[in-house]
Amino acid sequence: MKRAKLSQFKKGWFLGAFKPSLLPTKQFEVGFKYHRKDDDYPAHYQQVATEYNLLVHGRMTIGEETFNDGDLFVIPPGEVVKPIFISDCQVVCIKVPSLPGDKVECPR
């Protein structure tokens, strides 16, 4: 058995082609993300990876869409998103493939 704490990993990312990782793989990456209400998260997009998300808890918007507990959403490569956190949020994020450095932040 291998045991770890989420706090040991960078920004909640614990599986993927980076260090530290419980499973070093280029096939996908998985993170458990915490966002506080009104966090200023930058507009961004993935160049190659597709992002699969589960909003475990909270309420947020992306564009005209509002997401609540249990909602799933997929963001294809090249789609610019600017999440707005209406409440504290917990999100499981899976990116396919794992490409550290694929995320591009948009100018403010």
N, C-alpha and C positions, 0 to 999 in steps of 0.2 A: 504494500500500500504506500502510495505517495501522498503526502499531506502538505498543504500550504495555506497561506492567508492571502486574500485578494490584495491586501495592502502591500504585499511583496512585489506586485506587478505594476508596470507603468500605466497610469491612467485607466486602470481596470482591464487592460488587455492581457489575457492569460493563455491563449492558444494562438499560434501563428508563427510566421517566419521572422521572429525577433527574439531578443533576450531581455529578461528571463521569459521563458515559456514552459508550460507544463508539457506541451506537445509541439516541438518545432516542426512546422509543416508549411509548405508554400500553397497548399490546396485551399486553405481558408484561415480566417482569424476570428476569434471570439472575444468579446469584452462585455463586462457588466459595468454600465456607466451610471454615475450619479450626477444629476444636474439640479441645482438649487433654483427655486422660483426666481425668475427675472435674471438668471445668469445671462451674460452677454456672450452668446456663442456665435462665432463668425459664420458668415455665409461661406459655403464651400461646395466642392464636388469631388467625386472620385474620377480619375482619368480612365481607369480600366475596370476596377472592381465594382461589383454589384453589392449593395448593402441591404441586408435583411434585418428588420428590427421588430422587437416585441416590446411594447410599452407595458412593463410589468405593473407599474404603479405611477399614477400622476395624470396630469393633463397638460397637453402641449399642442401647438399649432405649427404647421409648415405650410406656408402660402395660405391658401383658402381652406385647407383641411385641418380639422381638429381631431386629436387623438386622445383616448381615455384608457383606463386600465384594461389590459387584455387585447388592445388593438395591435394588429400586425401591419407593417407597411414595408414596401420594397422601393429602393431608390436606385435607378439604373445609372450606369456611368454617364458622366457629362451633365446630369441634372443638378442644377444649383439649388441648394436648400439653405434656409436660414431658420433654424428651429427657435421658437419662442416658448419658454417654459412658464406656463400659467401657474403651476404649482411645483413643488419638489417632485422630481421624476426619477424613476429607476428603469433603465433600458438595457435589454440584451441586444447586442449588435453583432451580426455575423457578416463578414466581408469575404467575398469569393472572387478571385483568389486572394491569398495573403500577399500584399505588396506594400511593405512599409514605404512611406514617401509618396504614395499614390494620391493622397488627399491634397487638394489645392484650395487654399483660402483665397477668397475674392477680396479685392480692395474695398475698403469701407467707404 
